[in-house]
Amino acid sequence: MTIHRRAHHVDGDLFPEFEPFAEAVQQRRPDAGTWCEAWTVRDVVVHQTGNAEELARVLEAHLVGSPVDTRGFEEREAPFRAMNNADLWMAFVDRMQRLGAVATAARELPGDRDVAWTRRTMKIPWFAEHMREVFSMTQPSKGKRALARKQVAVARARGQ
């Protein structure tokens, strides 16, 4: 995404895949195609921003004792689709920072605790792990494409 580089300040220990993802995105035009058919680089960033926001929102609500339902893709991604590219990137970094802060705070709770997520449950540590997996799926490399496509299909079938 043709964006001026800014310091990311995203926790590289918690999200080691963030930096390679950010570099790959910034080396491409927003309207460039990706290996995910029909998705542009911008579409992937919108999706990742919505994922980071939703993961943080759901986990944080659980932490404060007020669980919320997971929103669908259209609802969570719409505000980001309306942004210009520079604002979208800043929102993405902001949502990743928030997810990192919430995931770090959640470490104080038992890791085997279930949290509602898309009509099922996930363990607390899987909120950060889920974001890492999605980063990996959007980093095409030899041998990972088939697995990534399968994971995307499974996620879509589950409504994630």
Rosetta constraint file for C-alpha pairs under 8 A:
AtomPair CA 1 CA 25 HARMONIC 5.21 0.50
AtomPair CA 1 CA 26 HARMONIC 4.34 0.50
AtomPair CA 1 CA 27 HARMONIC 6.30 0.50
AtomPair CA 1 CA 28 HARMONIC 4.97 0.50
AtomPair CA 1 CA 29 HARMONIC 4.57 0.50
AtomPair CA 1 CA 30 HARMONIC 4.58 0.50
AtomPair CA 1 CA 41 HARMONIC 6.95 0.50
AtomPair CA 1 CA 42 HARMONIC 7.16 0.50
AtomPair CA 1 CA 85 HARMONIC 7.51 0.50
AtomPair CA 2 CA 26 HARMONIC 5.71 0.50
AtomPair CA 2 CA 27 HARMONIC 7.02 0.50
AtomPair CA 2 CA 28 HARMONIC 6.55 0.50
AtomPair CA 2 CA 29 HARMONIC 5.53 0.50
AtomPair CA 2 CA 30 HARMONIC 6.83 0.50
AtomPair CA 3 CA 26 HARMONIC 6.38 0.50
AtomPair CA 3 CA 85 HARMONIC 7.32 0.50
AtomPair CA 3 CA 86 HARMONIC 6.10 0.50
AtomPair CA 3 CA 89 HARMONIC 7.76 0.50
AtomPair CA 4 CA 86 HARMONIC 7.99 0.50
AtomPair CA 5 CA 26 HARMONIC 7.95 0.50
AtomPair CA 8 CA 93 HARMONIC 6.38 0.50
AtomPair CA 9 CA 93 HARMONIC 7.85 0.50
AtomPair CA 9 CA 97 HARMONIC 7.21 0.50
AtomPair CA 10 CA 15 HARMONIC 7.50 0.50
AtomPair CA 10 CA 18 HARMONIC 7.58 0.50
AtomPair CA 10 CA 93 HARMONIC 6.97 0.50
AtomPair CA 10 CA 96 HARMONIC 6.39 0.50
AtomPair CA 10 CA 97 HARMONIC 5.40 0.50
AtomPair CA 10 CA 100 HARMONIC 7.37 0.50
AtomPair CA 11 CA 15 HARMONIC 5.93 0.50
AtomPair CA 11 CA 16 HARMONIC 7.72 0.50
AtomPair CA 11 CA 97 HARMONIC 7.26 0.50
AtomPair CA 11 CA 100 HARMONIC 6.50 0.50
AtomPair CA 12 CA 16 HARMONIC 4.64 0.50
AtomPair CA 12 CA 17 HARMONIC 7.67 0.50
AtomPair CA 12 CA 18 HARMONIC 6.98 0.50
AtomPair CA 12 CA 19 HARMONIC 7.41 0.50
AtomPair CA 14 CA 100 HARMONIC 7.05 0.50
AtomPair CA 14 CA 128 HARMONIC 7.31 0.50
AtomPair CA 15 CA 128 HARMONIC 7.56 0.50
AtomPair CA 15 CA 131 HARMONIC 7.93 0.50
AtomPair CA 15 CA 132 HARMONIC 6.10 0.50
AtomPair CA 16 CA 132 HARMONIC 7.74 0.50
AtomPair CA 17 CA 21 HARMONIC 6.23 0.50
AtomPair CA 17 CA 132 HARMONIC 6.29 0.50
AtomPair CA 17 CA 135 HARMONIC 6.07 0.50
AtomPair CA 17 CA 136 HARMONIC 6.74 0.50
AtomPair CA 18 CA 22 HARMONIC 5.98 0.50
AtomPair CA 18 CA 132 HARMONIC 7.81 0.50
AtomPair CA 18 CA 135 HARMONIC 6.88 0.50
AtomPair CA 19 CA 23 HARMONIC 6.10 0.50
AtomPair CA 20 CA 24 HARMONIC 6.09 0.50
AtomPair CA 20 CA 139 HARMONIC 7.97 0.50
AtomPair CA 21 CA 25 HARMONIC 6.15 0.50
AtomPair CA 21 CA 135 HARMONIC 6.57 0.50
AtomPair CA 21 CA 138 HARMONIC 7.56 0.50
AtomPair CA 21 CA 139 HARMONIC 6.58 0.50
AtomPair CA 22 CA 26 HARMONIC 6.09 0.50
AtomPair CA 23 CA 27 HARMONIC 6.23 0.50
AtomPair CA 24 CA 28 HARMONIC 6.87 0.50
AtomPair CA 24 CA 139 HARMONIC 7.94 0.50
AtomPair CA 25 CA 29 HARMONIC 7.87 0.50
AtomPair CA 25 CA 41 HARMONIC 6.62 0.50
AtomPair CA 28 CA 32 HARMONIC 6.48 0.50
AtomPair CA 28 CA 41 HARMONIC 7.30 0.50
AtomPair CA 29 CA 41 HARMONIC 7.10 0.50
AtomPair CA 30 CA 40 HARMONIC 6.62 0.50
AtomPair CA 30 CA 41 HARMONIC 5.04 0.50
AtomPair CA 30 CA 42 HARMONIC 4.69 0.50
AtomPair CA 30 CA 85 HARMONIC 7.58 0.50
AtomPair CA 31 CA 40 HARMONIC 5.36 0.50
AtomPair CA 31 CA 41 HARMONIC 6.13 0.50
AtomPair CA 31 CA 42 HARMONIC 6.33 0.50
AtomPair CA 32 CA 40 HARMONIC 5.37 0.50
AtomPair CA 32 CA 41 HARMONIC 5.77 0.50
AtomPair CA 33 CA 37 HARMONIC 7.79 0.50
AtomPair CA 33 CA 38 HARMONIC 7.28 0.50
AtomPair CA 33 CA 39 HARMONIC 6.19 0.50
AtomPair CA 33 CA 40 HARMONIC 4.45 0.50
AtomPair CA 33 CA 41 HARMONIC 6.25 0.50
AtomPair CA 34 CA 38 HARMONIC 7.76 0.50
AtomPair CA 34 CA 39 HARMONIC 5.99 0.50
AtomPair CA 34 CA 40 HARMONIC 5.60 0.50
AtomPair CA 34 CA 41 HARMONIC 6.21 0.50
AtomPair CA 35 CA 39 HARMONIC 7.84 0.50
AtomPair CA 35 CA 140 HARMONIC 7.10 0.50
AtomPair CA 36 CA 149 HARMONIC 7.76 0.50
AtomPair CA 39 CA 43 HARMONIC 5.56 0.50
AtomPair CA 39 CA 44 HARMONIC 6.65 0.50
AtomPair CA 40 CA 44 HARMONIC 6.47 0.50
AtomPair CA 41 CA 45 HARMONIC 6.39 0.50
AtomPair CA 42 CA 46 HARMONIC 6.11 0.50
AtomPair CA 42 CA 85 HARMONIC 7.82 0.50
AtomPair CA 43 CA 47 HARMONIC 6.11 0.50
AtomPair CA 44 CA 48 HARMONIC 6.07 0.50
AtomPair CA 44 CA 138 HARMONIC 7.72 0.50
AtomPair CA 45 CA 49 HARMONIC 5.99 0.50
AtomPair CA 45 CA 88 HARMONIC 7.82 0.50
AtomPair CA 45 CA 89 HARMONIC 7.68 0.50
AtomPair CA 45 CA 92 HARMONIC 7.31 0.50
AtomPair CA 46 CA 50 HARMONIC 6.20 0.50
AtomPair CA 46 CA 77 HARMONIC 6.23 0.50
AtomPair CA 46 CA 80 HARMONIC 5.78 0.50
AtomPair CA 46 CA 81 HARMONIC 6.28 0.50
AtomPair CA 46 CA 88 HARMONIC 7.32 0.50
AtomPair CA 46 CA 92 HARMONIC 7.88 0.50
AtomPair CA 47 CA 51 HARMONIC 6.13 0.50
AtomPair CA 47 CA 73 HARMONIC 7.87 0.50
AtomPair CA 47 CA 77 HARMONIC 6.37 0.50
AtomPair CA 48 CA 52 HARMONIC 6.11 0.50
AtomPair CA 48 CA 92 HARMONIC 7.38 0.50
AtomPair CA 48 CA 134 HARMONIC 7.74 0.50
AtomPair CA 49 CA 53 HARMONIC 6.18 0.50
AtomPair CA 49 CA 77 HARMONIC 7.59 0.50
AtomPair CA 49 CA 80 HARMONIC 7.46 0.50
AtomPair CA 49 CA 91 HARMONIC 7.04 0.50
AtomPair CA 49 CA 92 HARMONIC 4.72 0.50
AtomPair CA 49 CA 95 HARMONIC 6.42 0.50
AtomPair CA 49 CA 96 HARMONIC 7.61 0.50
AtomPair CA 50 CA 54 HARMONIC 6.03 0.50
AtomPair CA 50 CA 73 HARMONIC 7.48 0.50
AtomPair CA 50 CA 76 HARMONIC 5.36 0.50
AtomPair CA 50 CA 77 HARMONIC 5.08 0.50
AtomPair CA 50 CA 80 HARMONIC 7.47 0.50
AtomPair CA 51 CA 55 HARMONIC 5.96 0.50
AtomPair CA 51 CA 76 HARMONIC 7.93 0.50
AtomPair CA 51 CA 131 HARMONIC 7.33 0.50
AtomPair CA 52 CA 56 HARMONIC 6.17 0.50
AtomPair CA 52 CA 92 HARMONIC 7.76 0.50
AtomPair CA 52 CA 95 HARMONIC 5.58 0.50
AtomPair CA 52 CA 96 HARMONIC 5.75 0.50
AtomPair CA 52 CA 99 HARMONIC 6.07 0.50
AtomPair CA 52 CA 131 HARMONIC 6.87 0.50
AtomPair CA 53 CA 57 HARMONIC 5.99 0.50
AtomPair CA 53 CA 76 HARMONIC 7.91 0.50
AtomPair CA 53 CA 95 HARMONIC 5.30 0.50
AtomPair CA 53 CA 96 HARMONIC 7.55 0.50
AtomPair CA 53 CA 98 HARMONIC 7.75 0.50
AtomPair CA 53 CA 99 HARMONIC 6.98 0.50
AtomPair CA 54 CA 58 HARMONIC 6.01 0.50
AtomPair CA 54 CA 70 HARMONIC 7.10 0.50
AtomPair CA 54 CA 71 HARMONIC 7.36 0.50
AtomPair CA 54 CA 76 HARMONIC 7.10 0.50
AtomPair CA 55 CA 59 HARMONIC 6.08 0.50
AtomPair CA 55 CA 99 HARMONIC 6.87 0.50
AtomPair CA 55 CA 127 HARMONIC 6.16 0.50
AtomPair CA 55 CA 128 HARMONIC 7.99 0.50
AtomPair CA 56 CA 60 HARMONIC 5.75 0.50
AtomPair CA 56 CA 95 HARMONIC 7.85 0.50
AtomPair CA 56 CA 98 HARMONIC 6.62 0.50
AtomPair CA 56 CA 99 HARMONIC 4.64 0.50
AtomPair CA 56 CA 102 HARMONIC 6.13 0.50
AtomPair CA 56 CA 103 HARMONIC 7.53 0.50
AtomPair CA 56 CA 127 HARMONIC 7.95 0.50
AtomPair CA 57 CA 61 HARMONIC 6.08 0.50
AtomPair CA 58 CA 62 HARMONIC 6.33 0.50
AtomPair CA 58 CA 67 HARMONIC 6.83 0.50
AtomPair CA 58 CA 68 HARMONIC 6.01 0.50
AtomPair CA 58 CA 69 HARMONIC 7.25 0.50
AtomPair CA 58 CA 70 HARMONIC 6.69 0.50
AtomPair CA 58 CA 116 HARMONIC 7.93 0.50
AtomPair CA 58 CA 117 HARMONIC 7.55 0.50
AtomPair CA 59 CA 63 HARMONIC 6.24 0.50
AtomPair CA 59 CA 102 HARMONIC 7.12 0.50
AtomPair CA 59 CA 103 HARMONIC 7.71 0.50
AtomPair CA 59 CA 106 HARMONIC 7.94 0.50
AtomPair CA 59 CA 115 HARMONIC 7.24 0.50
AtomPair CA 59 CA 124 HARMONIC 7.60 0.50
AtomPair CA 59 CA 127 HARMONIC 7.41 0.50
AtomPair CA 60 CA 64 HARMONIC 6.40 0.50
AtomPair CA 60 CA 102 HARMONIC 6.07 0.50
AtomPair CA 61 CA 65 HARMONIC 6.26 0.50
AtomPair CA 61 CA 66 HARMONIC 5.07 0.50
AtomPair CA 61 CA 67 HARMONIC 4.97 0.50
AtomPair CA 61 CA 68 HARMONIC 6.31 0.50
AtomPair CA 62 CA 66 HARMONIC 5.66 0.50
AtomPair CA 62 CA 67 HARMONIC 4.66 0.50
AtomPair CA 62 CA 68 HARMONIC 7.50 0.50
AtomPair CA 62 CA 115 HARMONIC 6.87 0.50
AtomPair CA 63 CA 106 HARMONIC 6.98 0.50
AtomPair CA 67 CA 116 HARMONIC 7.77 0.50
AtomPair CA 69 CA 116 HARMONIC 7.38 0.50
AtomPair CA 69 CA 117 HARMONIC 7.29 0.50
AtomPair CA 69 CA 118 HARMONIC 7.49 0.50
AtomPair CA 70 CA 116 HARMONIC 7.91 0.50
AtomPair CA 70 CA 117 HARMONIC 5.93 0.50
AtomPair CA 70 CA 118 HARMONIC 5.49 0.50
AtomPair CA 70 CA 119 HARMONIC 7.98 0.50
AtomPair CA 71 CA 75 HARMONIC 6.33 0.50
AtomPair CA 71 CA 76 HARMONIC 6.28 0.50
AtomPair CA 71 CA 118 HARMONIC 7.97 0.50
AtomPair CA 72 CA 76 HARMONIC 6.35 0.50
AtomPair CA 72 CA 159 HARMONIC 7.15 0.50
AtomPair CA 72 CA 160 HARMONIC 7.24 0.50
AtomPair CA 73 CA 77 HARMONIC 5.75 0.50
AtomPair CA 73 CA 160 HARMONIC 7.33 0.50
AtomPair CA 74 CA 78 HARMONIC 5.74 0.50
AtomPair CA 77 CA 81 HARMONIC 6.30 0.50
AtomPair CA 78 CA 82 HARMONIC 6.58 0.50
AtomPair CA 79 CA 83 HARMONIC 6.90 0.50
AtomPair CA 80 CA 88 HARMONIC 6.10 0.50
AtomPair CA 80 CA 91 HARMONIC 7.86 0.50
AtomPair CA 81 CA 88 HARMONIC 7.98 0.50
AtomPair CA 83 CA 87 HARMONIC 5.90 0.50
AtomPair CA 83 CA 88 HARMONIC 5.57 0.50
AtomPair CA 84 CA 88 HARMONIC 6.04 0.50
AtomPair CA 85 CA 89 HARMONIC 6.21 0.50
AtomPair CA 86 CA 90 HARMONIC 6.37 0.50
AtomPair CA 87 CA 91 HARMONIC 6.05 0.50
AtomPair CA 88 CA 92 HARMONIC 6.08 0.50
AtomPair CA 89 CA 93 HARMONIC 6.30 0.50
AtomPair CA 90 CA 94 HARMONIC 6.08 0.50
AtomPair CA 91 CA 95 HARMONIC 6.03 0.50
AtomPair CA 92 CA 96 HARMONIC 6.19 0.50
AtomPair CA 93 CA 97 HARMONIC 6.16 0.50
AtomPair CA 94 CA 98 HARMONIC 6.24 0.50
AtomPair CA 95 CA 99 HARMONIC 6.07 0.50
AtomPair CA 96 CA 100 HARMONIC 6.09 0.50
AtomPair CA 97 CA 101 HARMONIC 6.26 0.50
AtomPair CA 98 CA 102 HARMONIC 6.16 0.50
AtomPair CA 99 CA 103 HARMONIC 5.91 0.50
AtomPair CA 99 CA 128 HARMONIC 7.45 0.50
AtomPair CA 100 CA 104 HARMONIC 6.00 0.50
AtomPair CA 100 CA 128 HARMONIC 7.46 0.50
AtomPair CA 101 CA 105 HARMONIC 6.22 0.50
AtomPair CA 102 CA 106 HARMONIC 6.12 0.50
AtomPair CA 103 CA 107 HARMONIC 6.57 0.50
AtomPair CA 103 CA 124 HARMONIC 7.93 0.50
AtomPair CA 103 CA 125 HARMONIC 7.44 0.50
AtomPair CA 103 CA 127 HARMONIC 7.13 0.50
AtomPair CA 103 CA 128 HARMONIC 6.26 0.50
AtomPair CA 104 CA 108 HARMONIC 7.90 0.50
AtomPair CA 106 CA 124 HARMONIC 6.90 0.50
AtomPair CA 106 CA 125 HARMONIC 7.93 0.50
AtomPair CA 107 CA 111 HARMONIC 7.14 0.50
AtomPair CA 107 CA 124 HARMONIC 7.88 0.50
AtomPair CA 107 CA 125 HARMONIC 7.47 0.50
AtomPair CA 109 CA 113 HARMONIC 7.67 0.50
AtomPair CA 110 CA 124 HARMONIC 7.93 0.50
AtomPair CA 111 CA 123 HARMONIC 6.31 0.50
AtomPair CA 111 CA 124 HARMONIC 5.50 0.50
AtomPair CA 111 CA 125 HARMONIC 6.01 0.50
AtomPair CA 112 CA 123 HARMONIC 5.58 0.50
AtomPair CA 112 CA 124 HARMONIC 6.91 0.50
AtomPair CA 113 CA 123 HARMONIC 5.51 0.50
AtomPair CA 113 CA 124 HARMONIC 6.18 0.50
AtomPair CA 114 CA 121 HARMONIC 5.67 0.50
AtomPair CA 114 CA 122 HARMONIC 5.48 0.50
AtomPair CA 114 CA 123 HARMONIC 4.76 0.50
AtomPair CA 114 CA 124 HARMONIC 6.63 0.50
AtomPair CA 115 CA 121 HARMONIC 5.16 0.50
AtomPair CA 115 CA 122 HARMONIC 5.35 0.50
AtomPair CA 115 CA 123 HARMONIC 6.13 0.50
AtomPair CA 115 CA 124 HARMONIC 6.63 0.50
AtomPair CA 116 CA 120 HARMONIC 5.76 0.50
AtomPair CA 116 CA 121 HARMONIC 4.32 0.50
AtomPair CA 116 CA 122 HARMONIC 6.50 0.50
AtomPair CA 117 CA 121 HARMONIC 5.06 0.50
AtomPair CA 117 CA 122 HARMONIC 6.31 0.50
AtomPair CA 118 CA 158 HARMONIC 7.10 0.50
AtomPair CA 118 CA 159 HARMONIC 6.41 0.50
AtomPair CA 118 CA 160 HARMONIC 6.21 0.50
AtomPair CA 122 CA 126 HARMONIC 6.23 0.50
AtomPair CA 122 CA 127 HARMONIC 7.37 0.50
AtomPair CA 123 CA 127 HARMONIC 7.45 0.50
AtomPair CA 125 CA 129 HARMONIC 6.53 0.50
AtomPair CA 126 CA 130 HARMONIC 5.58 0.50
AtomPair CA 127 CA 131 HARMONIC 6.76 0.50
AtomPair CA 128 CA 132 HARMONIC 6.43 0.50
AtomPair CA 129 CA 133 HARMONIC 6.20 0.50
AtomPair CA 130 CA 134 HARMONIC 6.31 0.50
AtomPair CA 131 CA 135 HARMONIC 6.29 0.50
AtomPair CA 132 CA 136 HARMONIC 6.29 0.50
AtomPair CA 133 CA 137 HARMONIC 6.23 0.50
AtomPair CA 134 CA 138 HARMONIC 6.42 0.50
AtomPair CA 135 CA 139 HARMONIC 6.49 0.50
AtomPair CA 136 CA 140 HARMONIC 7.76 0.50
AtomPair CA 137 CA 144 HARMONIC 7.68 0.50
AtomPair CA 137 CA 145 HARMONIC 7.73 0.50
AtomPair CA 137 CA 148 HARMONIC 4.92 0.50
AtomPair CA 137 CA 149 HARMONIC 7.90 0.50
AtomPair CA 137 CA 151 HARMONIC 7.84 0.50
AtomPair CA 137 CA 152 HARMONIC 7.94 0.50
AtomPair CA 138 CA 148 HARMONIC 7.78 0.50
AtomPair CA 140 CA 144 HARMONIC 6.44 0.50
AtomPair CA 140 CA 145 HARMONIC 6.04 0.50
AtomPair CA 141 CA 145 HARMONIC 6.75 0.50
AtomPair CA 143 CA 147 HARMONIC 7.83 0.50
AtomPair CA 144 CA 148 HARMONIC 5.97 0.50
AtomPair CA 145 CA 149 HARMONIC 6.07 0.50
AtomPair CA 146 CA 150 HARMONIC 6.24 0.50
AtomPair CA 147 CA 151 HARMONIC 6.18 0.50
AtomPair CA 148 CA 152 HARMONIC 6.12 0.50
AtomPair CA 149 CA 153 HARMONIC 6.15 0.50
AtomPair CA 150 CA 154 HARMONIC 6.18 0.50
AtomPair CA 151 CA 155 HARMONIC 6.06 0.50
AtomPair CA 152 CA 156 HARMONIC 6.07 0.50
AtomPair CA 153 CA 157 HARMONIC 6.11 0.50
AtomPair CA 154 CA 158 HARMONIC 6.25 0.50
AtomPair CA 155 CA 159 HARMONIC 6.23 0.50
AtomPair CA 155 CA 160 HARMONIC 5.19 0.50
AtomPair CA 156 CA 160 HARMONIC 5.63 0.50
